[in-house]
Amino acid sequence: MASRPPKGQIYDSVASDYDIIWSTPACKILFPLLDDNLRREGPWEGASVLDLACGTGFGLREMKKLGATKLVGVDISDEMLGVAKQVSPDAGFELHHADCSQPLSHLPLEEGSFDLVLAMWLLNYPDSRAAIAGMWKNIATYLKKGSKFIGIIQNQDNVHPSCMQGKLKEFGVEESNFRQLPSGDGVQMHIVFDTEPVVEFDTFVLKKHIFEEEAKKAGFKDLRYVRAGDEVRKEVEGKSEEWWKELLEEYPNQVVIAVKE
């Protein structure tokens, strides 16, 4: 059996097309959800922001619009960082190449210096308790006491056999090839977005109690999840009540917020 290529290599191959996933209904409804919650947790004028798994710079661009002035991104994919530079060449982003599940002490980042740490889909890539512990530790290490973490993760309560039957396909994404992780800590699945060109990759969802236990160990409190509601209907027009009811009940992604003690 061929070994799975490194995560950085996987994302290098989809970097130029990655942002197209935001056009799918499953992801498009996250725009107002994320924006509303960032504004609610602010203000961010003059803030310092660290975006872990920054990808093509979506989170950094959003925070620049909200007034943040120090904007630092870290990602495992050089190609993703290259796209971020191309899309926002004059934004003043400070970008670094590194695996956010591993210690980041080799990077020129000051511990406890950031007003906000972002992670858009970082926390659905650890394949074990140890891996997510490393991610939570990095988030806590660089965040000021009393400051917030805001991210996007998959809906941990929506990992069930119905997904394997293509239930989410009409929302622009299909989840398949579910496998229990060898660690027993969660599941691995394959994600395919209904885009042109097609964007696909593997992802992981750990058990919710492991996710929350490791957050607490890292020093986070008041962890909460925010799901999309009726306010996002404007993002996708011409859909039936039944279509919306299913998407909002079977929502694939959510915002997660926590405070560093």
Legacy VTK file of the C-alpha trace (Angstrom):
# vtk DataFile Version 3.0
C-alpha trace
ASCII
DATASET POLYDATA
POINTS 261 float
0.000 0.000 0.000
1.368 3.405 -0.994
2.050 5.781 1.852
-0.002 8.943 2.138
1.931 12.027 0.901
2.843 14.681 3.474
0.077 17.192 4.246
2.153 20.055 2.886
2.529 18.278 -0.437
-1.212 17.557 -0.598
-2.064 21.228 -0.159
0.687 22.356 -2.514
-1.192 20.486 -5.248
-4.524 22.283 -4.644
-3.230 25.706 -3.581
-3.999 27.570 -6.799
-7.632 26.359 -6.777
-8.258 26.116 -3.026
-10.278 29.320 -2.543
-12.919 28.064 -4.969
-14.306 25.905 -2.150
-15.770 29.108 -0.632
-18.229 29.181 -3.541
-19.954 25.977 -2.397
-23.071 26.428 -0.209
-21.550 24.425 2.661
-18.687 26.938 2.897
-20.388 30.066 1.563
-22.677 30.297 4.584
-19.572 30.599 6.775
-18.767 34.103 5.457
-21.415 35.988 7.477
-21.092 33.594 10.424
-17.359 34.205 10.749
-17.588 37.933 10.042
-20.383 38.460 12.588
-18.507 36.608 15.310
-15.210 38.360 14.640
-16.936 41.735 14.861
-18.778 40.703 18.025
-15.567 39.590 19.739
-13.693 42.777 18.760
-12.875 45.598 18.331
-9.650 44.713 16.496
-8.296 48.141 15.579
-4.504 47.957 15.935
-4.630 44.310 17.059
-1.958 41.662 16.540
-3.234 38.475 14.886
-1.633 35.076 14.394
-3.356 32.846 11.827
-2.319 29.197 12.164
-2.880 27.168 8.975
-3.465 30.491 7.241
-3.641 28.912 3.788
-4.149 31.520 1.105
-4.611 34.292 3.669
-8.409 34.464 3.923
-8.397 35.033 7.695
-5.590 37.582 7.514
-7.422 39.558 4.833
-10.560 39.563 6.966
-8.678 40.839 10.019
-6.946 43.549 8.004
-10.396 44.809 6.991
-11.348 44.880 10.671
-8.360 47.066 11.532
-5.702 44.622 12.782
-2.190 45.883 12.048
0.154 43.007 12.889
-0.854 40.087 10.684
1.184 36.888 10.909
0.385 33.616 9.150
1.829 30.110 9.416
1.069 27.246 7.043
2.452 23.826 6.167
2.174 24.492 2.418
4.665 26.749 0.642
2.333 26.932 -2.343
-0.549 28.150 -0.172
1.706 30.876 1.229
2.700 31.770 -2.308
-0.946 32.293 -3.245
-1.439 34.453 -0.131
1.429 36.679 -1.292
0.046 36.904 -4.822
-3.495 37.726 -3.711
-2.401 40.358 -1.169
1.060 41.551 -2.258
0.847 44.878 -0.410
-0.994 43.735 2.730
2.109 43.537 4.898
1.513 39.952 5.970
4.347 38.160 7.757
4.208 34.562 6.502
6.052 31.486 7.760
6.283 27.887 6.584
5.776 25.348 9.406
3.614 22.472 10.659
1.204 23.973 13.208
0.912 20.676 15.094
4.600 20.872 15.990
6.442 23.377 18.209
6.950 26.725 16.482
9.854 27.907 18.626
12.103 28.111 15.543
9.940 30.918 14.144
10.394 34.588 15.106
7.159 34.672 17.103
6.972 36.249 20.554
5.152 34.094 23.082
2.065 35.603 24.690
2.043 38.560 22.311
-1.046 38.147 20.114
-4.490 39.631 20.722
-6.140 36.963 18.576
-5.199 33.563 17.204
-7.164 32.300 14.206
-7.335 28.790 12.805
-9.611 28.117 9.851
-9.901 24.335 9.706
-6.627 23.682 11.516
-8.246 21.704 14.327
-9.788 19.112 12.024
-6.396 17.861 10.855
-4.897 16.178 13.942
-5.059 12.400 13.702
-4.544 11.723 17.413
-4.886 13.208 20.869
-1.165 14.028 20.823
-1.494 15.955 17.562
-4.402 18.107 18.725
-2.628 18.696 22.038
0.275 20.144 20.037
-2.050 22.449 18.129
-3.833 23.708 21.242
-0.437 24.258 22.884
0.729 26.416 19.973
-2.484 28.448 20.090
-2.082 29.021 23.830
1.649 29.741 23.654
1.328 32.785 21.423
-1.943 34.204 22.745
-2.093 36.878 25.457
-3.842 35.910 28.688
-7.526 36.685 28.525
-7.434 36.895 24.727
-9.433 34.848 22.273
-9.039 32.048 19.818
-11.481 31.864 16.911
-11.529 29.108 14.316
-13.593 26.986 11.968
-13.945 23.253 12.486
-16.190 20.523 11.173
-19.371 19.684 13.033
-18.181 16.910 15.337
-21.771 15.803 15.953
-22.408 15.244 12.246
-19.962 12.401 11.600
-22.291 9.503 10.960
-23.191 7.007 8.208
-25.609 9.379 6.468
-22.587 11.402 5.313
-21.284 8.294 3.578
-24.486 8.174 1.541
-23.793 11.536 -0.075
-26.238 13.482 2.093
-24.162 16.667 1.860
-23.510 16.459 -1.880
-26.330 18.876 -2.758
-24.542 21.461 -0.603
-21.385 21.242 -2.698
-19.334 18.768 -0.684
-19.183 15.010 -0.396
-17.652 13.076 2.511
-16.641 9.461 1.956
-14.120 6.743 2.829
-14.775 6.998 6.556
-12.193 5.097 8.575
-11.620 4.812 12.298
-8.208 6.175 13.224
-5.695 3.613 14.521
-5.517 5.625 17.737
-9.242 5.179 18.245
-9.474 8.938 18.828
-11.736 9.717 15.868
-12.266 9.225 12.150
-10.562 10.030 8.873
-12.578 10.886 5.784
-12.123 12.050 2.216
-13.607 15.414 1.207
-14.523 16.262 -2.398
-15.873 19.714 -3.280
-18.241 20.064 -6.234
-16.163 22.714 -7.936
-14.444 23.209 -11.270
-11.712 22.156 -10.988
-12.492 19.626 -8.273
-10.716 20.219 -4.937
-10.284 17.188 -2.686
-8.254 16.073 0.322
-8.436 13.995 3.499
-9.496 15.372 6.842
-9.956 14.123 10.398
-12.524 14.586 13.143
-11.530 13.687 16.679
-14.033 12.776 19.334
-15.557 15.871 20.876
-14.493 15.061 24.426
-10.854 14.718 23.311
-11.059 18.056 21.481
-12.423 19.769 24.592
-10.174 18.012 27.114
-7.022 19.048 25.267
-8.266 22.624 24.970
-8.744 22.747 28.725
-5.309 21.226 29.363
-3.760 23.932 27.191
-5.371 26.613 29.350
-8.582 27.508 27.540
-11.951 28.244 29.098
-15.417 29.235 27.889
-15.103 27.092 24.763
-18.218 27.373 22.665
-19.486 26.459 19.216
-21.468 28.772 16.943
-23.492 27.341 14.077
-25.029 29.112 11.099
-28.680 30.163 11.380
-31.351 31.718 9.213
-29.298 34.896 8.840
-27.091 33.183 6.238
-29.922 32.521 3.773
-28.948 35.571 1.705
-25.708 33.820 0.749
-27.458 31.179 -1.377
-30.565 32.235 -3.273
-33.385 30.285 -4.856
-33.374 27.297 -2.525
-36.416 25.666 -0.970
-37.351 25.688 2.711
-36.587 21.979 2.863
-33.101 22.522 1.343
-32.305 25.193 3.922
-33.753 23.158 6.783
-31.494 20.239 5.918
-28.362 22.379 5.512
-28.898 24.217 8.795
-29.673 21.000 10.676
-26.902 18.931 9.087
-24.429 21.836 9.032
-20.960 20.505 8.128
-18.893 23.315 9.684
-19.054 25.668 12.649
-17.153 28.476 14.361
-15.362 27.648 17.616
-14.348 30.299 20.170
-12.277 29.959 23.356
-10.581 32.257 25.865
-7.046 31.757 27.202
-6.984 31.747 31.000
LINES 1 262
261 0 1 2 3 4 5 6 7 8 9 10 11 12 13 14 15 16 17 18 19 20 21 22 23 24 25 26 27 28 29 30 31 32 33 34 35 36 37 38 39 40 41 42 43 44 45 46 47 48 49 50 51 52 53 54 55 56 57 58 59 60 61 62 63 64 65 66 67 68 69 70 71 72 73 74 75 76 77 78 79 80 81 82 83 84 85 86 87 88 89 90 91 92 93 94 95 96 97 98 99 100 101 102 103 104 105 106 107 108 109 110 111 112 113 114 115 116 117 118 119 120 121 122 123 124 125 126 127 128 129 130 131 132 133 134 135 136 137 138 139 140 141 142 143 144 145 146 147 148 149 150 151 152 153 154 155 156 157 158 159 160 161 162 163 164 165 166 167 168 169 170 171 172 173 174 175 176 177 178 179 180 181 182 183 184 185 186 187 188 189 190 191 192 193 194 195 196 197 198 199 200 201 202 203 204 205 206 207 208 209 210 211 212 213 214 215 216 217 218 219 220 221 222 223 224 225 226 227 228 229 230 231 232 233 234 235 236 237 238 239 240 241 242 243 244 245 246 247 248 249 250 251 252 253 254 255 256 257 258 259 260
